[in-house]
Amino acid sequence: MQKIETTAFEIAQRYIGIKEIPGKLANPQIVAMLQLEDSSVKDDEVPWCSAFVNYVCWLLRLPRSKSLSARSWLSIGQAIDSMDAEAGFDVVVLKRGGEGQPGPEVLDAPGHVGFFAGLEDNGGTVLLLAGNQGDAVNVSRFPLEQVLGFRRIYG
């Protein structure tokens, strides 16, 4: 019998297009992702990038941060170099909030996390498949300077 192996990236791709519902309503899929880590959350107005990564990892029984903080992923898995990153096996943690944000040694600060989807512009741009990017799951581009860390979660 052939063993089927599915990566976190492949699962995450299935959620592309899921988005927040504007106004008082909330997307129940996003709320479920958030409640996996914090049962008190009742709507999709809470930053949910880490909830999305945690949810996908939970589905595959992979290590997860069990936190809604994006920077919590800096302590999960193994640190790797950007040139060793692979779609399917790695997450990327970014700074958020403009100039003057602390480095990766500070976990209690704004951040963003998602699944590594590739590099562009000779390695100057990282592609991220993540939740809460324009209030939706999609692939977006970020300058490599925003990266706090690449983490191998399995493989």
N, C-alpha and C positions, 0 to 999 in steps of 0.2 A: 504494500500500500504506500502511495506517495505521501510524504509529509508536506502539508501546505504551510508556508510561512508568510505571514502578513506583517508588514512593518507599520509602525505608528504613523508614518507619513501617508501610507496608502489609506489607512483608516481616516486620518485627518482630511484627506482630499474629498472624502464622501460628504463632508460637512460644508464644503465650499458653497456659499450663497446663503447659509443660515444667518439671519440678522435680527437685531433688536426690533421690537415693535414700538414705534413712537407713541408718546402719550402715556396714559395710565395703564394700558395693557402691557403684558410682558410675554416674551417668547418662552413657552414652557420648556423647550429643549435647553435654552440657556440657563433658565432658573434651575433646572435639574442638575446641570453641570456645576453651578455655583453651590447648590445645596449638598453636593457630594462632600464638600470641604467645610461648609458653614450653613447649617440647617436654618439659621435665622434669616437668611437672605430671601426676600419675597419678590424681587423684580429684577429686570435685566439692566438696571441703571448703574449697577456696581461694576467696576472694571473686571472683566472676565477672561483675559488672555490666559492667566495661570489656571483658571478653572477649566478652560478648554484643553490645555496640555495635560492637566491632571486626569480629566475625563478619558481622553484617548489612551493614556497610559494605564488607567484603571481597567479599561476594556480589554487590554492585552496583558494584564497582570505584570506590568513593568514597574520599576521603581518610580515613585512620584513624590512631590514635595508636600502634599497634603496641606497646602497653604494657598490663599488667594494672592499672595505677594509674588510678583514676577521674579524678583531677585532671590526668592527662596530656592529657585532652580540652580543657583550657583553652588549649592551644596549637594546636588544630586548627580550621580554618575561620576564620570571622570573628565577632567579638563583636557581638551585637545586643541591643536592648532587649527586655524581656519582652513589651511590647505589640506588637512586630513579629514575635514568634515564631509559627511555623506548624508544625502537625503534618505530618510527612513530610519536613521539611527541616532540622530543628533538634534539637540535643541540649542537655541541661541538666546542669550539674555542681553537685552539692550538697556542703555540709559534712556531716561525720559525726563523731559522738563527743561531742556535748554542748557546753556552754559553753566559751569560751576557745579554740576552734579557730581557726587562722589563716585569713586571707583568701585571695583568689585568687592573690596574688603568691607563695604558698608551694605548690609542686607536690608536695612530698614530705610529705604529711599525709593523714589519712583523708578519704575522699570517697565519693561515689556518683554514677553517671552513667546516663542513659537518654534515650530519645527523648521529646521534648515531645509531650504529648497534650492540652494545653489548660490554661486557667486557670478557677478557680472563686472564689466568694466575693469578687466585685468585684476580682479579681486578687490576692487574699491567699493563695490556694492554687494550687500548680502540680500538674498531673497528669503522671505520668511512666510511660511504658511501658518497663520495664526488666527485666533479669535480676537474680537474687539479691535479690528483694524477698520476704521470707518464704520464702526458698529456692526461689523459682519465678519464672517470667516472668509478669508481670501489670501492671495499671495501678494505681498507688498515689498517694495524696495526700500532699503535703509543704507545710509553711508556706513562703511566699515568702522569709522571712528566712533559710532554709537555703541558698538559691541563691547559688552563687559566680559563675555565668555561664551565659548562653544563647549557643550557638554555632551559626551557620549553616554546615552542612557542604557544602551545594550548593544550587543553585536560582537 
